[in-house]
Amino acid sequence: MTGKAVMIGKEGSGARHHIVVMGVAGCGKSTVGAALAERLGAGFLDGDSLHPQANIDKMASGTPLNDDDRAPWLAEIGRRFPASDASLVIACSALKRSYRDIIRSADPSVVFVHLQGTRELLDARMKARPGHFMPASLLDSQLATLEPLQDDETGVVVDIAQPIEDIVNHVGAALTGLKDATTERV
């Protein structure tokens, strides 16, 4: 974690928590984000719900989004944090450093939780969710775009090859224990 120490705990402790659960499609952002929000007593928002219809249509057709497509969406995600009166967890791919910078420009206190896994696991998960607008054919594009958290970014990296409860436990422990200027990897 970088910057200021972040206190993570139950709502009512006086601290307001702003967390983006990030990673490529199929990593479990929505599932982990919702579980983490519940654990922290925070609100949860799936960033996919903020995409304009044009972005959804583009992805559904198998065409990757470009930076111009993503910029207004990322800015809206960033605006949600300072507009919230409570702790908030948002699931958002946040694949590039520049994308995370857009979110951070609205709220520098945001902590990023990067969910990572093998291509094989991600592909299997994507193929197991029929009806989702993001086709498995875009996984390689997302992996090529991904820029992992840098040491100077406030965040936690966690391997998704474990049960959701274990992931949430590891993230909670890592967020609570982070005290210096590094990205924690669990």
VOKOLKOL-912765 format. One record per residue: residue in one letter; x, y, z of N, C-alpha, C in turn. Coordinates in steps of 0.05 Angstrom, whole numbers, plus 32768, in hexadecimal, padded with zeros to 4 digits. Example, Ala and Ser with C-alpha at 12.3 -4.5 7.8 and 13.67 -1.06 7.14 Angstrom:
BEGIN
a, 8108, 7F8E, 809C, 80F6, 7FA6, 809C, 8108, 7FBE, 809C
s, 8101, 7FD3, 808E, 8111, 7FEB, 808F, 8102, 8001, 809D
REM end
This chain:
BEGIN
m, 8011, 7FE9, 8000, 8000, 8000, 8000, 8012, 8019, 8000
t, 8009, 802D, 7FF3, 8018, 8045, 7FF2, 8009, 805C, 7FFD
g, 8016, 8072, 8001, 8008, 808A, 800B, 8001, 8086, 8028
k, 7FEA, 8091, 8030, 7FE0, 8091, 804B, 7FD8, 8075, 8053
a, 7FDB, 806E, 806C, 7FD1, 8055, 8077, 7FB3, 8055, 8075
v, 7FA8, 803E, 806D, 7F8B, 803C, 806A, 7F80, 802A, 8080
m, 7F6E, 8034, 808F, 7F61, 8025, 80A4, 7F49, 8017, 8099
i, 7F48, 7FFD, 809A, 7F32, 7FED, 8090, 7F24, 7FE0, 80A7
g, 7F0B, 7FE3, 80A9, 7EFC, 7FD7, 80BF, 7EDE, 7FDA, 80B9
k, 7ECE, 7FD3, 80CD, 7EB1, 7FD5, 80CA, 7EA9, 7FF2, 80C8
e, 7E93, 7FF7, 80B9, 7E87, 8011, 80B8, 7E80, 801B, 80D4
g, 7E83, 8034, 80D9, 7E7E, 803E, 80F3, 7E97, 8042, 8103
s, 7EAE, 8039, 80F8, 7EC7, 803D, 8106, 7ED2, 8059, 8101
g, 7EC4, 8069, 80F0, 7ECD, 8084, 80EA, 7EDD, 8085, 80D0
a, 7EE7, 806F, 80C6, 7EF6, 806E, 80AE, 7EE3, 8069, 8096
r, 7EEA, 8076, 8080, 7EDB, 8072, 8067, 7EED, 8064, 8054
h, 7EE5, 804D, 8049, 7EF6, 803C, 8038, 7EEE, 803E, 801B
h, 7F01, 8044, 800A, 7EFC, 8045, 7FED, 7F0F, 8031, 7FE0
i, 7F02, 801C, 7FD4, 7F11, 8006, 7FC9, 7F07, 7FFF, 7FAE
v, 7F1A, 7FFB, 7F9B, 7F14, 7FF1, 7F80, 7F1F, 7FD4, 7F7F
v, 7F0D, 7FC1, 7F79, 7F15, 7FA6, 7F75, 7F19, 7FA3, 7F57
m, 7F32, 7F9E, 7F4E, 7F3A, 7FA0, 7F32, 7F45, 7F86, 7F27
g, 7F46, 7F85, 7F0D, 7F52, 7F6E, 7EFF, 7F44, 7F69, 7EE5
v, 7F4D, 7F56, 7ED6, 7F42, 7F50, 7EBC, 7F27, 7F41, 7EC0
a, 7F19, 7F3F, 7EAA, 7EFF, 7F31, 7EAA, 7F02, 7F15, 7EB4
g, 7EEF, 7F0C, 7EC4, 7EEF, 7EF1, 7ECF, 7EFE, 7EED, 7EE8
c, 7F0B, 7F02, 7EF3, 7F1B, 7EFF, 7F0C, 7F0A, 7EFE, 7F25
g, 7EF0, 7F07, 7F23, 7EDF, 7F06, 7F3A, 7EDB, 7F21, 7F47
k, 7EDF, 7F37, 7F38, 7EDD, 7F52, 7F44, 7EC2, 7F56, 7F52
s, 7EAD, 7F4F, 7F45, 7E92, 7F54, 7F50, 7E8D, 7F43, 7F69
t, 7E94, 7F2A, 7F67, 7E8F, 7F17, 7F7D, 7EA1, 7F1F, 7F95
v, 7EBA, 7F23, 7F91, 7ECC, 7F2A, 7FA7, 7EC5, 7F46, 7FB1
g, 7EBF, 7F59, 7F9F, 7EB8, 7F74, 7FA7, 7EA0, 7F74, 7FBA
a, 7E8B, 7F65, 7FB2, 7E73, 7F64, 7FC2, 7E79, 7F58, 7FDE
a, 7E88, 7F42, 7FDE, 7E8F, 7F35, 7FF7, 7EA0, 7F46, 8009
l, 7EB3, 7F54, 7FFD, 7EC5, 7F66, 800C, 7EB4, 7F7E, 8017
a, 7EA3, 7F89, 8007, 7E91, 7F9F, 8011, 7E81, 7F95, 8029
e, 7E76, 7F7E, 8026, 7E66, 7F73, 803D, 7E77, 7F71, 8056
r, 7E8F, 7F66, 8053, 7EA1, 7F62, 8069, 7EA8, 7F7D, 8076
l, 7EAC, 7F92, 8066, 7EB4, 7FAC, 8070, 7E9D, 7FBE, 8078
g, 7E84, 7FB5, 8073, 7E6D, 7FC5, 8078, 7E6C, 7FDD, 8065
a, 7E75, 7FD9, 804C, 7E76, 7FEE, 8038, 7E61, 7FE9, 8023
g, 7E5B, 7FFE, 8013, 7E4A, 7FFB, 7FFB, 7E5A, 7FEE, 7FE5
f, 7E4C, 7FE2, 7FD2, 7E59, 7FD5, 7FBB, 7E4C, 7FDE, 7FA2
l, 7E5C, 7FE3, 7F8E, 7E53, 7FEB, 7F73, 7E63, 7FDB, 7F5E
d, 7E55, 7FCE, 7F4C, 7E63, 7FC1, 7F36, 7E67, 7FD6, 7F20
g, 7E81, 7FDC, 7F1B, 7E87, 7FF0, 7F08, 7E7C, 7FEB, 7EEC
d, 7E77, 7FD2, 7EE5, 7E6B, 7FCC, 7ECB, 7E50, 7FDA, 7EC8
s, 7E42, 7FDE, 7EDE, 7E28, 7FEB, 7EDC, 7E2A, 8009, 7ED3
l, 7E42, 8014, 7ED4, 7E47, 8030, 7ECC, 7E50, 8033, 7EAF
h, 7E55, 801D, 7EA2, 7E5D, 801E, 7E85, 7E46, 802A, 7E75
p, 7E4C, 803C, 7E63, 7E37, 8044, 7E50, 7E30, 802D, 7E3D
q, 7E18, 802C, 7E33, 7E0F, 8017, 7E22, 7E22, 8012, 7E0A
a, 7E2D, 8027, 7E00, 7E40, 8025, 7DE9, 7E58, 8013, 7DF0
n, 7E62, 8016, 7E09, 7E78, 8005, 7E12, 7E70, 7FE8, 7E14
i, 7E58, 7FE4, 7E1F, 7E4E, 7FC8, 7E23, 7E4B, 7FBC, 7E07
d, 7E3F, 7FCA, 7DF4, 7E3A, 7FC0, 7DD9, 7E55, 7FB9, 7DCC
k, 7E69, 7FCA, 7DD0, 7E83, 7FC6, 7DC3, 7E90, 7FAD, 7DCE
m, 7E90, 7FA9, 7DE9, 7E9C, 7F91, 7DF4, 7E8C, 7F79, 7DED
a, 7E72, 7F7A, 7DED, 7E61, 7F63, 7DE6, 7E66, 7F5A, 7DC9
s, 7E6E, 7F6C, 7DB8, 7E74, 7F65, 7D9C, 7E90, 7F59, 7D99
g, 7EA0, 7F58, 7DAF, 7EBA, 7F4D, 7DAF, 7ED0, 7F61, 7DA9
t, 7EC9, 7F7B, 7DAA, 7EDC, 7F90, 7DA5, 7EE6, 7F9C, 7DC0
p, 7F00, 7F9C, 7DC5, 7F0A, 7FA8, 7DDE, 7F05, 7FC6, 7DDF
l, 7F01, 7FD0, 7DF7, 7EFE, 7FED, 7DFB, 7F1A, 7FFA, 7DF8
n, 7F1A, 8012, 7DEF, 7F33, 8021, 7DEE, 7F33, 8036, 7E05
d, 7F49, 8044, 7E07, 7F4B, 8058, 7E1D, 7F36, 806D, 7E1C
d, 7F2E, 8076, 7E04, 7F19, 808A, 7E02, 7EFE, 807F, 7E0B
d, 7EF9, 8065, 7E06, 7EE0, 8059, 7E0F, 7EDF, 8058, 7E2D
r, 7EF6, 8053, 7E39, 7EF7, 804E, 7E56, 7EF8, 8068, 7E67
a, 7F03, 807D, 7E5C, 7F08, 8095, 7E6C, 7EF0, 80A0, 7E7B
p, 7ED9, 80A4, 7E6E, 7EC1, 80AE, 7E7C, 7EB7, 809B, 7E92
w, 7EB9, 8081, 7E8C, 7EB0, 806C, 7E9E, 7EC2, 806D, 7EB7
l, 7EDC, 806E, 7EB3, 7EEF, 806F, 7ECA, 7EEB, 8089, 7EDB
a, 7EE6, 809F, 7ECD, 7EE2, 80B8, 7EDC, 7EC8, 80B6, 7EED
e, 7EB4, 80A9, 7EE2, 7E9B, 80A5, 7EF2, 7EA0, 8093, 7F0A
i, 7EB0, 807E, 7F07, 7EB7, 806D, 7F1D, 7EC5, 807E, 7F33
g, 7ED9, 808D, 7F2A, 7EE7, 809E, 7F3D, 7ED5, 80B1, 7F4C
r, 7EC2, 80BD, 7F3E, 7EAF, 80D0, 7F4A, 7E9E, 80C3, 7F60
r, 7E99, 80AA, 7F5D, 7E87, 809C, 7F71, 7E93, 809C, 7F8D
f, 7EAD, 809C, 7F90, 7EB9, 809B, 7FAA, 7EB5, 80B4, 7FBA
p, 7EBD, 80CC, 7FB1, 7EB8, 80E4, 7FC1, 7E9A, 80EA, 7FC3
a, 7E8A, 80E0, 7FB2, 7E6D, 80E5, 7FB3, 7E5F, 80D3, 7FC8
s, 7E6D, 80BF, 7FD1, 7E62, 80AC, 7FE4, 7E66, 80B6, 8001
d, 7E50, 80B4, 8011, 7E52, 80BC, 802D, 7E5C, 80A5, 803E
a, 7E61, 808E, 8032, 7E68, 8076, 8041, 7E7F, 8068, 8032
s, 7E89, 8053, 803F, 7E9D, 8042, 8032, 7E91, 8036, 8019
l, 7EA3, 8032, 8005, 7E99, 8028, 7FEB, 7EAE, 8017, 7FDE
v, 7EA6, 8000, 7FD3, 7EB6, 7FED, 7FC4, 7EAB, 7FED, 7FA8
i, 7EBC, 7FF1, 7F94, 7EB3, 7FF1, 7F78, 7EC3, 7FDC, 7F69
a, 7EB5, 7FCA, 7F5A, 7EC3, 7FB7, 7F48, 7EC8, 7FC5, 7F2E
c, 7EE1, 7FC7, 7F25, 7EE8, 7FD4, 7F0C, 7F02, 7FC8, 7F02
s, 7F04, 7FC3, 7EE9, 7F1C, 7FB6, 7EDE, 7F36, 7FC6, 7EE4
a, 7F35, 7FE0, 7EE0, 7F4C, 7FF2, 7EE7, 7F67, 7FE6, 7EDD
l, 7F67, 7FDD, 7EC3, 7F7D, 7FCD, 7EB9, 7F97, 7FDC, 7EB6
k, 7F97, 7FF6, 7EB0, 7FAF, 8005, 7EAC, 7FB4, 8018, 7EC3
r, 7FCD, 801F, 7EC7, 7FD4, 8033, 7EDB, 7FC5, 804D, 7ED5
s, 7FC5, 8055, 7EBC, 7FB7, 806E, 7EB5, 7F9A, 806D, 7EBC
y, 7F8D, 8056, 7EBA, 7F71, 8053, 7EC2, 7F6E, 8057, 7EE0
r, 7F80, 804B, 7EEF, 7F7F, 804E, 7F0C, 7F84, 806B, 7F14
d, 7F96, 8078, 7F04, 7F9B, 8095, 7F0A, 7F82, 80A6, 7F06
i, 7F71, 809F, 7EF2, 7F58, 80AE, 7EEE, 7F47, 80AB, 7F07
i, 7F44, 8092, 7F11, 7F34, 808D, 7F29, 7F40, 809C, 7F41
r, 7F5A, 809A, 7F44, 7F68, 80A7, 7F5B, 7F66, 80C5, 7F59
s, 7F64, 80D0, 7F41, 7F62, 80EE, 7F3F, 7F49, 80F8, 7F4D
a, 7F34, 80E8, 7F4E, 7F1C, 80F0, 7F5D, 7F1E, 80EB, 7F7B
d, 7F2E, 80D7, 7F82, 7F31, 80D0, 7F9E, 7F4B, 80C1, 7FA2
p, 7F60, 80D0, 7FAB, 7F7A, 80C4, 7FAF, 7F7B, 80AE, 7FC4
s, 7F67, 80AB, 7FD5, 7F68, 8097, 7FEA, 7F60, 807B, 7FE1
v, 7F58, 8078, 7FC7, 7F4E, 805E, 7FBE, 7F64, 8049, 7FC0
v, 7F5D, 8032, 7FCA, 7F6E, 801B, 7FCC, 7F66, 8007, 7FB6
f, 7F79, 7FFC, 7FA8, 7F73, 7FE9, 7F92, 7F78, 7FCC, 7F9C
v, 7F65, 7FBA, 7F98, 7F69, 7F9E, 7F9E, 7F6A, 7F90, 7F82
h, 7F81, 7F87, 7F7B, 7F85, 7F7A, 7F60, 7F82, 7F5C, 7F63
l, 7F6D, 7F51, 7F56, 7F68, 7F35, 7F56, 7F77, 7F29, 7F3D
q, 7F89, 7F17, 7F42, 7F97, 7F0B, 7F2B, 7F96, 7EED, 7F2C
g, 7F97, 7EE1, 7F14, 7F96, 7EC4, 7F11, 7FA2, 7EBC, 7EF7
t, 7FA4, 7EA2, 7EF3, 7FB0, 7E98, 7EDA, 7F9C, 7E9C, 7EC3
r, 7FA7, 7E9D, 7EAB, 7F96, 7EA0, 7E94, 7F82, 7E89, 7E92
e, 7F8A, 7E72, 7E98, 7F79, 7E5A, 7E97, 7F61, 7E5D, 7EAA
l, 7F66, 7E65, 7EC2, 7F51, 7E68, 7ED6, 7F3E, 7E7F, 7ECD
l, 7F49, 7E95, 7EC4, 7F38, 7EAB, 7EBB, 7F27, 7EA3, 7EA3
d, 7F32, 7E95, 7E90, 7F23, 7E8C, 7E79, 7F0D, 7E79, 7E81
a, 7F12, 7E66, 7E93, 7EFE, 7E54, 7E9C, 7EE7, 7E63, 7EAA
r, 7EEE, 7E76, 7EBA, 7ED9, 7E86, 7EC8, 7EC8, 7E96, 7EB4
m, 7ED5, 7EA2, 7EA0, 7EC6, 7EB1, 7E8C, 7EB3, 7E9F, 7E7C
k, 7EBC, 7E88, 7E75, 7EAC, 7E75, 7E66, 7E95, 7E6A, 7E76
a, 7E97, 7E6B, 7E91, 7E82, 7E61, 7EA3, 7E6D, 7E75, 7EA9
r, 7E6E, 7E8D, 7E9E, 7E5A, 7EA2, 7EA4, 7E4B, 7EAA, 7E8A
p, 7E39, 7E99, 7E81, 7E2B, 7E9F, 7E69, 7E19, 7EB8, 7E6C
g, 7E17, 7EC7, 7E56, 7E06, 7EDE, 7E56, 7E14, 7EF8, 7E5F
h, 7E2C, 7EF6, 7E68, 7E3B, 7F0E, 7E6F, 7E44, 7F1D, 7E55
f, 7E43, 7F37, 7E56, 7E49, 7F46, 7E3D, 7E66, 7F44, 7E35
m, 7E78, 7F3D, 7E47, 7E95, 7F3B, 7E41, 7E9B, 7F1E, 7E38
p, 7EA1, 7F1A, 7E1E, 7EA7, 7EFF, 7E15, 7EC3, 7EF7, 7E1D
a, 7EC7, 7EDC, 7E1F, 7EE1, 7ED1, 7E26, 7EF6, 7ED9, 7E11
s, 7EEE, 7EDF, 7DF9, 7F00, 7EE6, 7DE4, 7F10, 7F00, 7DEA
l, 7F06, 7F10, 7DFD, 7F14, 7F29, 7E04, 7F28, 7F26, 7E1B
l, 7F2B, 7F0E, 7E26, 7F3D, 7F09, 7E3C, 7F5A, 7F10, 7E35
d, 7F63, 7F07, 7E1E, 7F7F, 7F0C, 7E16, 7F84, 7F2A, 7E13
s, 7F70, 7F39, 7E08, 7F72, 7F56, 7E06, 7F75, 7F63, 7E22
q, 7F65, 7F59, 7E34, 7F66, 7F64, 7E50, 7F82, 7F5E, 7E5D
l, 7F8B, 7F45, 7E59, 7FA5, 7F3E, 7E65, 7FBC, 7F4E, 7E58
a, 7FBA, 7F54, 7E3E, 7FCE, 7F64, 7E31, 7FCD, 7F81, 7E3B
t, 7FB6, 7F8B, 7E42, 7FB3, 7FA7, 7E4B, 7FBB, 7FAA, 7E69
l, 7FB8, 7F95, 7E79, 7FBC, 7F96, 7E95, 7FD8, 7FA0, 7E9D
e, 7FD9, 7FB4, 7EAD, 7FF1, 7FBE, 7EBA, 7FEE, 7FB9, 7ED8
p, 7FFD, 7FA6, 7EE3, 7FFA, 7FA0, 7F00, 7FFF, 7FB9, 7F11
l, 7FF4, 7FB8, 7F29, 7FF9, 7FCD, 7F3C, 8017, 7FD1, 7F3F
q, 801F, 7FEA, 7F41, 803B, 7FF1, 7F45, 8040, 7FF5, 7F63
d, 8059, 7FF4, 7F6B, 8060, 7FF6, 7F87, 8057, 8011, 7F94
d, 8054, 8025, 7F83, 804C, 803F, 7F8E, 802D, 8043, 7F8D
e, 801E, 802E, 7F87, 8001, 8030, 7F87, 7FF6, 8022, 7FA0
t, 7FE3, 802E, 7FAC, 7FD7, 8023, 7FC4, 7FC6, 800B, 7FBC
g, 7FCE, 7FF3, 7FC5, 7FBF, 7FDC, 7FBE, 7FC8, 7FC2, 7FC9
v, 7FB9, 7FAE, 7FC2, 7FBD, 7F92, 7FCA, 7FB9, 7F81, 7FB2
v, 7FCB, 7F6D, 7FAE, 7FC8, 7F5A, 7F98, 7FC2, 7F3F, 7FA5
v, 7FAD, 7F31, 7F9A, 7FA5, 7F18, 7FA6, 7FA0, 7F03, 7F8F
d, 7FA9, 7EEB, 7F94, 7FA5, 7ED5, 7F82, 7F88, 7ECA, 7F85
i, 7F7A, 7EC7, 7F6E, 7F5E, 7EBF, 7F6E, 7F5A, 7EA1, 7F70
a, 7F6F, 7E91, 7F70, 7F6D, 7E74, 7F71, 7F68, 7E6A, 7F8D
q, 7F54, 7E75, 7F9A, 7F4D, 7E6D, 7FB5, 7F2F, 7E75, 7FB9
p, 7F23, 7E6A, 7FCD, 7F06, 7E71, 7FD2, 7F03, 7E8E, 7FD8
i, 7EEB, 7E99, 7FD1, 7EE5, 7EB5, 7FD5, 7EE9, 7EBE, 7FF2
e, 7EE0, 7EAD, 8005, 7EE4, 7EB5, 8021, 7F01, 7EB8, 8028
d, 7F13, 7EA7, 801D, 7F2F, 7EAA, 8022, 7F3B, 7EC3, 8015
i, 7F31, 7EC9, 7FFD, 7F3A, 7EE1, 7FF0, 7F33, 7EFA, 8000
v, 7F1A, 7EFB, 8009, 7F10, 7F12, 8019, 7F20, 7F13, 8033
n, 7F25, 7EFC, 8040, 7F35, 7EFC, 8059, 7F51, 7F07, 8054
h, 7F5D, 7EFE, 803E, 7F79, 7F07, 8038, 7F79, 7F25, 8032
v, 7F66, 7F2E, 8022, 7F65, 7F4A, 801B, 7F60, 7F5B, 8035
g, 7F4D, 7F53, 8045, 7F48, 7F61, 805E, 7F61, 7F63, 8070
a, 7F6F, 7F4C, 8073, 7F87, 7F4C, 8083, 7F9D, 7F5E, 8077
a, 7FA0, 7F5C, 805D, 7FB5, 7F6C, 804F, 7FAE, 7F8A, 8052
l, 7F95, 7F91, 804E, 7F8E, 7FAD, 8050, 7F91, 7FB8, 806C
t, 7F8B, 7FA8, 8080, 7F8E, 7FB0, 809C, 7FAB, 7FB2, 80A3
g, 7FBC, 7FA0, 8098, 7FD8, 7F9F, 80A0, 7FEA, 7FB1, 8090
l, 7FE1, 7FBD, 807B, 7FF2, 7FCE, 806B, 7FF9, 7FE8, 8079
k, 8013, 7FED, 807C, 801C, 8004, 808A, 8032, 8014, 807C
d, 803D, 8008, 8066, 8053, 8016, 8059, 804B, 801C, 803C
a, 805E, 8024, 802C, 8059, 802D, 8011, 805E, 8017, 7FFD
t, 8052, 8000, 8000, 8056, 7FEA, 7FED, 803B, 7FDF, 7FE5
t, 803A, 7FD1, 7FCF, 8023, 7FC2, 7FC7, 8025, 7FA7, 7FD3
e, 8011, 7F9F, 7FE3, 8011, 7F85, 7FF0, 8008, 7F70, 7FDD
r, 8015, 7F59, 7FDE, 800E, 7F42, 7FCC, 8008, 7F2A, 7FDE
v, 7FEE, 7F20, 7FDB, 7FE6, 7F09, 7FEB, 7FDA, 7EF4, 7FD9
REM end
